[in-house]
Amino acid sequence: MRVWDIPVENLCNKHLVAQHYEIHCIYSILTKDLKGYRNHPEIKRWRGNLKALVRKHETCRFHMEKRGYKHNSPLLEVSPFIDICADYPESYQSIEVQKELLKNKGCQCKYE
């Protein structure tokens, strides 16, 4: 389970779509108080930061549509008054570690 701190526009299609899926999973776990993965570092990271998670979702949605994907999965409780200034919470892994992980995957992500 991962939401990359790499700019969304630098993710390859595979990782962009996967991140979108992960955001929906995290959102469901947090808003429905689901037990599965509750203690995963990525879930803990977004607890109390739903506005930032929604912002990340909307950024993913924009880039998916820009790449030709049809987006049919809005978050259930998205308000038109999203706090676009909500800061993303700090990750449990540094940007450098995340770039190295992407580099080792051999995908088309731009990690430099």
KEDO-823116 format. One record per atom (N, C-alpha, C): residue in one letter; atom name; x, y, z. Coordinates in steps of 0.001 Angstrom, whole numbers. Layout:
BEGIN
SITE  residuo  atomo       c1       c2       c3
SITE        A     CA        X        Y        Z
...
//
This chain:
BEGIN
SITE  residuo  atomo       c1       c2       c3
SITE        M      N      859    -1168        0
SITE        M     CA        0        0        0
SITE        M      C      901     1225        0
SITE        R      N      676     2114     -998
SITE        R     CA     1558     3264    -1108
SITE        R      C      892     4403    -1863
SITE        V      N     1113     5614    -1343
SITE        V     CA      806     6835    -2075
SITE        V      C     2145     7537    -2231
SITE        W      N     2604     7617    -3466
SITE        W     CA     3922     8179    -3759
SITE        W      C     3962     9673    -3476
SITE        D      N     5123    10150    -3070
SITE        D     CA     5351    11581    -2918
SITE        D      C     6016    12165    -4158
SITE        I      N     6273    11309    -5119
SITE        I     CA     6770    11746    -6420
SITE        I      C     5632    12523    -7089
SITE        P      N     5899    13634    -7769
SITE        P     CA     4809    14340    -8451
SITE        P      C     4009    13391    -9348
SITE        V      N     2698    13480    -9268
SITE        V     CA     1807    12556    -9979
SITE        V      C     2106    12531   -11471
SITE        E      N     2445    13690   -12024
SITE        E     CA     2721    13740   -13463
SITE        E      C     3970    12949   -13850
SITE        N      N     4804    12592   -12870
SITE        N     CA     6006    11802   -13146
SITE        N      C     5776    10292   -13046
SITE        L      N     4602     9887   -12588
SITE        L     CA     4319     8456   -12466
SITE        L      C     3946     7875   -13823
SITE        C      N     4377     6652   -14071
SITE        C     CA     3966     5945   -15284
SITE        C      C     2483     5581   -15133
SITE        N      N     1861     5161   -16205
SITE        N     CA      432     4834   -16164
SITE        N      C      119     3779   -15112
SITE        K      N      948     2760   -15047
SITE        K     CA      716     1669   -14095
SITE        K      C      699     2184   -12659
SITE        H      N     1665     3001   -12312
SITE        H     CA     1742     3498   -10942
SITE        H      C      704     4584   -10667
SITE        L      N      331     5351   -11663
SITE        L     CA     -721     6344   -11492
SITE        L      C    -2051     5667   -11165
SITE        V      N    -2408     4656   -11947
SITE        V     CA    -3667     3941   -11719
SITE        V      C    -3626     3192   -10382
SITE        A      N    -2488     2596   -10069
SITE        A     CA    -2351     1880    -8794
SITE        A      C    -2483     2843    -7615
SITE        Q      N    -1891     4021    -7741
SITE        Q     CA    -2001     5002    -6664
SITE        Q      C    -3453     5432    -6480
SITE        H      N    -4166     5622    -7577
SITE        H     CA    -5581     5987    -7500
SITE        H      C    -6350     4921    -6726
SITE        Y      N    -6090     3665    -7024
SITE        Y     CA    -6737     2552    -6322
SITE        Y      C    -6386     2584    -4827
SITE        E      N    -5126     2787    -4525
SITE        E     CA    -4677     2815    -3126
SITE        E      C    -5346     3954    -2357
SITE        I      N    -5504     5102    -3002
SITE        I     CA    -6169     6230    -2349
SITE        I      C    -7598     5839    -1974
SITE        H      N    -8297     5155    -2880
SITE        H     CA    -9652     4709    -2568
SITE        H      C    -9648     3723    -1404
SITE        C      N    -8681     2831    -1371
SITE        C     CA    -8585     1868     -259
SITE        C      C    -8350     2599     1061
SITE        I      N    -7408     3516     1062
SITE        I     CA    -7095     4266     2280
SITE        I      C    -8312     5059     2734
SITE        Y      N    -8967     5716     1808
SITE        Y     CA   -10151     6509     2131
SITE        Y      C   -11237     5641     2761
SITE        S      N   -11464     4464     2195
SITE        S     CA   -12476     3544     2735
SITE        S      C   -12112     3072     4134
SITE        I      N   -10866     2700     4322
SITE        I     CA   -10421     2227     5631
SITE        I      C   -10621     3318     6682
SITE        L      N   -10284     4552     6333
SITE        L     CA   -10382     5648     7299
SITE        L      C   -11815     6103     7544
SITE        T      N   -12619     6193     6501
SITE        T     CA   -13972     6730     6684
SITE        T      C   -14955     5690     7192
SITE        K      N   -14646     4414     6992
SITE        K     CA   -15544     3349     7454
SITE        K      C   -14991     2636     8673
SITE        D      N   -13855     3133     9171
SITE        D     CA   -13193     2551    10336
SITE        D      C   -13008     1044    10179
SITE        L      N   -12503      639     9005
SITE        L     CA   -12264     -776     8728
SITE        L      C   -11014    -1243     9464
SITE        K      N   -11016    -2480     9854
SITE        K     CA    -9921    -3016    10667
SITE        K      C    -8690    -3387     9828
SITE        G      N    -8911    -3880     8610
SITE        G     CA    -7803    -4322     7775
SITE        G      C    -6827    -3204     7464
SITE        Y      N    -5568    -3459     7642
SITE        Y     CA    -4499    -2513     7338
SITE        Y      C    -4533    -1245     8202
SITE        R      N    -5355    -1215     9218
SITE        R     CA    -5501       -9    10042
SITE        R      C    -4166      493    10580
SITE        N      N    -3244     -428    10863
SITE        N     CA    -1964      -39    11441
SITE        N      C     -834       73    10425
SITE        H      N    -1165      -24     9156
SITE        H     CA     -152      140     8111
SITE        H      C      344     1588     8148
SITE        P      N     1648     1805     7953
SITE        P     CA     2181     3175     8010
SITE        P      C     1491     4142     7045
SITE        E      N     1100     3672     5870
SITE        E     CA      445     4564     4907
SITE        E      C     -949     4973     5391
SITE        I      N    -1646     4080     6080
SITE        I     CA    -2956     4418     6642
SITE        I      C    -2766     5430     7773
SITE        K      N    -1824     5157     8641
SITE        K     CA    -1558     6070     9756
SITE        K      C    -1185     7459     9248
SITE        R      N     -455     7497     8161
SITE        R     CA      -22     8767     7583
SITE        R      C    -1201     9672     7218
SITE        W      N    -2267     9081     6693
SITE        W     CA    -3397     9867     6198
SITE        W      C    -4496    10060     7236
SITE        R      N    -4397     9379     8380
SITE        R     CA    -5399     9552     9440
SITE        R      C    -5377    11013     9898
SITE        G      N    -6524    11642     9871
SITE        G     CA    -6607    13052    10231
SITE        G      C    -6241    13993     9097
SITE        N      N    -5989    13431     7917
SITE        N     CA    -5581    14232     6760
SITE        N      C    -6439    13928     5538
SITE        L      N    -7737    13741     5748
SITE        L     CA    -8616    13373     4625
SITE        L      C    -8675    14450     3549
SITE        K      N    -8622    15715     3934
SITE        K     CA    -8651    16777     2926
SITE        K      C    -7457    16660     1992
SITE        A      N    -6309    16367     2543
SITE        A     CA    -5113    16200     1716
SITE        A      C    -5235    14948      850
SITE        L      N    -5835    13889     1380
SITE        L     CA    -6025    12661      605
SITE        L      C    -6982    12911     -563
SITE        V      N    -8038    13665     -315
SITE        V     CA    -8976    14014    -1384
SITE        V      C    -8266    14870    -2432
SITE        R      N    -7445    15764    -1978
SITE        R     CA    -6660    16588    -2918
SITE        R      C    -5762    15711    -3779
SITE        K      N    -5112    14736    -3173
SITE        K     CA    -4246    13814    -3922
SITE        K      C    -5080    13025    -4926
SITE        H      N    -6288    12599    -4517
SITE        H     CA    -7187    11871    -5417
SITE        H      C    -7533    12728    -6624
SITE        E      N    -7878    13976    -6382
SITE        E     CA    -8270    14852    -7478
SITE        E      C    -7103    15104    -8435
SITE        T      N    -5899    15171    -7905
SITE        T     CA    -4717    15317    -8755
SITE        T      C    -4536    14072    -9612
SITE        C      N    -4707    12894    -9009
SITE        C     CA    -4625    11638    -9774
SITE        C      C    -5701    11595   -10848
SITE        R      N    -6918    11950   -10466
SITE        R     CA    -8035    11939   -11415
SITE        R      C    -7725    12834   -12609
SITE        F      N    -7245    14032   -12353
SITE        F     CA    -6916    14969   -13425
SITE        F      C    -5903    14361   -14390
SITE        H      N    -4843    13774   -13852
SITE        H     CA    -3795    13219   -14708
SITE        H      C    -4249    11945   -15415
SITE        M      N    -5115    11177   -14784
SITE        M     CA    -5662     9994   -15460
SITE        M      C    -6501    10426   -16664
SITE        E      N    -7361    11404   -16459
SITE        E     CA    -8199    11882   -17557
SITE        E      C    -7351    12520   -18653
SITE        K      N    -6307    13228   -18265
SITE        K     CA    -5394    13846   -19225
SITE        K      C    -4718    12785   -20098
SITE        R      N    -4504    11603   -19525
SITE        R     CA    -3873    10498   -20268
SITE        R      C    -4888     9619   -20989
SITE        G      N    -6147     9994   -20946
SITE        G     CA    -7166     9270   -21695
SITE        G      C    -7984     8267   -20903
SITE        Y      N    -7745     8159   -19612
SITE        Y     CA    -8536     7254   -18781
SITE        Y      C    -9874     7900   -18461
SITE        K      N   -10903     7093   -18360
SITE        K     CA   -12205     7577   -17912
SITE        K      C   -12287     7331   -16402
SITE        H      N   -12629     8360   -15678
SITE        H     CA   -12703     8254   -14220
SITE        H      C   -14158     8088   -13807
SITE        N      N   -14468     6952   -13219
SITE        N     CA   -15844     6667   -12802
SITE        N      C   -15933     6332   -11327
SITE        S      N   -14986     6794   -10541
SITE        S     CA   -14990     6419    -9125
SITE        S      C   -14694     7628    -8232
SITE        P      N   -15644     8554    -8168
SITE        P     CA   -15420     9693    -7264
SITE        P      C   -15432     9220    -5811
SITE        L      N   -14734     9949    -4975
SITE        L     CA   -14817     9637    -3554
SITE        L      C   -16213    10002    -3084
SITE        L      N   -16754     9231    -2179
SITE        L     CA   -18153     9366    -1791
SITE        L      C   -18493    10702    -1152
SITE        E      N   -17600    11226     -357
SITE        E     CA   -17931    12422      422
SITE        E      C   -17134    13639      -25
SITE        V      N   -16846    13733    -1313
SITE        V     CA   -16044    14849    -1790
SITE        V      C   -16885    16121    -1802
SITE        S      N   -16376    17123    -1171
SITE        S     CA   -17049    18419    -1127
SITE        S      C   -16487    19303    -2224
SITE        P      N   -17320    20155    -2819
SITE        P     CA   -16781    21102    -3793
SITE        P      C   -15889    22149    -3136
SITE        F      N   -15860    22150    -1821
SITE        F     CA   -15060    23121    -1090
SITE        F      C   -13818    22476     -479
SITE        I      N   -13148    21653    -1262
SITE        I     CA   -11937    20984     -793
SITE        I      C   -10897    22034     -435
SITE        D      N   -10239    21820      671
SITE        D     CA    -9165    22716     1088
SITE        D      C    -7942    22410      231
SITE        I      N    -7784    23178     -846
SITE        I     CA    -6686    22879    -1769
SITE        I      C    -5329    23230    -1171
SITE        C      N    -5339    23849      -24
SITE        C     CA    -4084    24184      630
SITE        C      C    -3676    23130     1659
SITE        A      N    -4478    22097     1808
SITE        A     CA    -4150    21061     2791
SITE        A      C    -2807    20435     2438
SITE        D      N    -1892    20464     3372
SITE        D     CA     -566    19890     3141
SITE        D      C     -627    18382     3187
SITE        Y      N      199    17748     2365
SITE        Y     CA      310    16303     2408
SITE        Y      C     1098    15921     3652
SITE        P      N      658    14902     4365
SITE        P     CA     1407    14481     5549
SITE        P      C     2744    13861     5151
SITE        E      N     3672    13929     6056
SITE        E     CA     5003    13397     5797
SITE        E      C     4949    11883     5645
SITE        S      N     5682    11383     4677
SITE        S     CA     5722     9952     4407
SITE        S      C     6636     9239     5394
SITE        Y      N     6442     7939     5497
SITE        Y     CA     7320     7135     6347
SITE        Y      C     8606     6777     5607
SITE        Q      N     8692     7138     4313
SITE        Q     CA     9910     6926     3527
SITE        Q      C    10276     8233     2833
SITE        S      N    11558     8504     2751
SITE        S     CA    12007     9740     2121
SITE        S      C    11766     9696      609
SITE        I      N    11780    10865       -5
SITE        I     CA    11649    10959    -1461
SITE        I      C    12776    10168    -2125
SITE        E      N    13973    10233    -1570
SITE        E     CA    15113     9524    -2149
SITE        E      C    14862     8019    -2169
SITE        V      N    14330     7491    -1075
SITE        V     CA    14014     6057    -1011
SITE        V      C    12929     5721    -2026
SITE        Q      N    11908     6565    -2124
SITE        Q     CA    10828     6316    -3074
SITE        Q      C    11345     6341    -4513
SITE        K      N    12230     7283    -4823
SITE        K     CA    12812     7348    -6168
SITE        K      C    13606     6078    -6469
SITE        E      N    14331     5611    -5503
SITE        E     CA    15125     4386    -5689
SITE        E      C    14213     3180    -5901
SITE        L      N    13127     3112    -5152
SITE        L     CA    12170     2017    -5334
SITE        L      C    11603     2025    -6749
SITE        L      N    11228     3209    -7235
SITE        L     CA    10698     3309    -8599
SITE        L      C    11766     2950    -9632
SITE        K      N    12963     3420    -9409
SITE        K     CA    14068     3133   -10337
SITE        K      C    14266     1630   -10476
SITE        N      N    14182      918    -9371
SITE        N     CA    14380     -536    -9375
SITE        N      C    13248    -1310   -10005
SITE        K      N    12104     -674   -10216
SITE        K     CA    10956    -1341   -10836
SITE        K      C    11099    -1398   -12352
SITE        G      N    11975     -569   -12908
SITE        G     CA    12199     -595   -14360
SITE        G      C    11007     -116   -15166
SITE        C      N    10207      751   -14599
SITE        C     CA     9019     1257   -15285
SITE        C      C     9358     2564   -16000
SITE        Q      N     8333     3245   -16467
SITE        Q     CA     8520     4497   -17200
SITE        Q      C     8359     5740   -16312
SITE        C      N     8325     5543   -15004
SITE        C     CA     8228     6693   -14105
SITE        C      C     9473     7565   -14256
SITE        K      N     9263     8859   -14086
SITE        K     CA    10369     9822   -14116
SITE        K      C    10768    10084   -12678
SITE        Y      N    11826     9464   -12257
SITE        Y     CA    12220     9513   -10854
SITE        Y      C    13431    10406   -10614
SITE        E      N    13951    11009   -11623
SITE        E     CA    15130    11888   -11474
SITE        E      C    14704    13263   -11062
//
